[in-house]
Amino acid sequence: MASVIRILGIDPGSAATGWGLIDVDGARLAYVASGVIRPKRGAPHAQKLRVIFEALQEIIVAHEPAEAAVEETFVNASPRDALVLGQARGVALLAPALGGLEVFEYAANTVKKAVVGRGHAEKGQVQAMVKVLLPKCGSLASDEADALGLAICHAHHGTIGRLKAS
């Protein structure tokens, strides 16, 4: 008998961090909640990171996910942009870890392949498939859809891992 597992997907960014929660019951996926954390433009970088961290903590306390999936860093043309993204990603890994969640990481191509079936799918295709897989999610910002895509990807990969372990 399958038990419901709540997964938090996090798409980190310093200007916008997407988050999405799904419940997984065997092969069934159900939308729970999602949103985008947008720190104040022009705020000092440390304050932006604090806003992201505190918002993720609140989401974890309010929704009690069991596991988290975070997007892995991709190569960035600008070293400064890569560093800023890396710091936001560090916060996105730390918040669920401190909340007692097991944290998993997935490359963008792995997420796209899990959601769309192609590792080089366009963002719009990911958004469209998330809406198909989670019809109750409504209209989504792209960061929100990416976060839900991460949760869906983990549901597929995590379920396989749990089945192999049992």
Secondary structure, 3 states (H helix, E strand, C coil): CCCCEEEEEEECCCCCEEEEEEEEECCEEEEEEEEEECCCCCCCHHHHHHHHHHHHHHHHHHHCCCEEEEECCCCCCCHHHHHHHHHHHHHHHHHHHHCCCEEEEECHHHHHHHHCCCCCCCHHHHHHHHHHHCHHHCCCCHHHHHHHHHHHHHHHHHHHHHHHHC
